[in-house]
Amino acid sequence: MARALVCLEEAGAEYEIVPMSRCGGDHRRPEHLARNPFGEIPVLEDGDLTLYQSRAISRYVLRKYRPELLKEGDLEGSAMVDVWLKVEAHHEEPTLWPIIRNCIISPYVGFERDQAAVDESLGKLRALLPVYEAHLSACRYLAGDDVTAADLCHFGFMRYFMATEYAGVVDAYPHVKAWWDALLARTSVKKVIAGMPPDFGYASGNIP
């Protein structure tokens, strides 16, 4: 959800957020399943188009309003955006999710923390961050010296990880820390953070 919202903000697009209640089962109601048969959130409705999967939504929005953030028309630049979008999907999110789930979500839903899973993911993170550090030592952002979709799509899970007690892990990687601080300074990111529930919406049952 957060990655789609930050891309909407960067695009300067007008949009309306329709709140849904996770506890109320809104995401499993027939009308929502008609929009997304997997019962997931978010879903974008833009005219006759209904689109789900947050990465697809993000790329659609940027392609429509801010194609330069995908480096469209730049063969090598767009390839680098694609590389780091894949890294985010296949390495960053799977590494951070067990930490976020156990440290942030579990207390709200009454589950015990699986510390072994947290420790395993922290080990994977400590192996992953040097890859980012080496890359970001040569450029300010992931696909060059300007922010792109590659950076914006890292935002959501990274933001929640940085709200855990393990955020200090990033301090050992100065280029990663500088990259993250630069993202936090963006107006779009500040606005989205202000509306992000610290518990993924589990405590209230509302998904913004």
Number of C-alpha atoms within 10 A of each C-alpha: 18 23 22 27 25 25 29 23 18 21 19 14 14 7 12 8 10 9 10 18 15 17 14 11 11 17 22 16 11 12 11 17 14 12 19 20 13 13 18 15 18 23 19 23 14 10 6 6 7 13 16 19 16 21 17 12 23 25 20 18 23 22 16 11 16 21 17 17 23 22 20 15 10 11 9 12 17 19 15 19 23 17 14 21 23 13 15 19 14 11 15 20 16 15 22 20 17 22 25 23 20 18 23 21 20 16 15 14 11 8 11 10 17 14 13 9 14 21 13 13 18 18 12 16 18 14 11 14 17 15 11 17 18 13 17 22 14 12 14 17 22 24 27 15 11 12 19 26 29 23 21 23 24 21 22 20 20 17 19 23 20 16 14 14 11 13 13 11 14 18 11 13 17 13 22 24 17 16 20 19 11 14 19 15 10 12 13 19 23 13 13 18 19 9 10 17 15 15 19 19 18 19 15 13 15 16 21 17
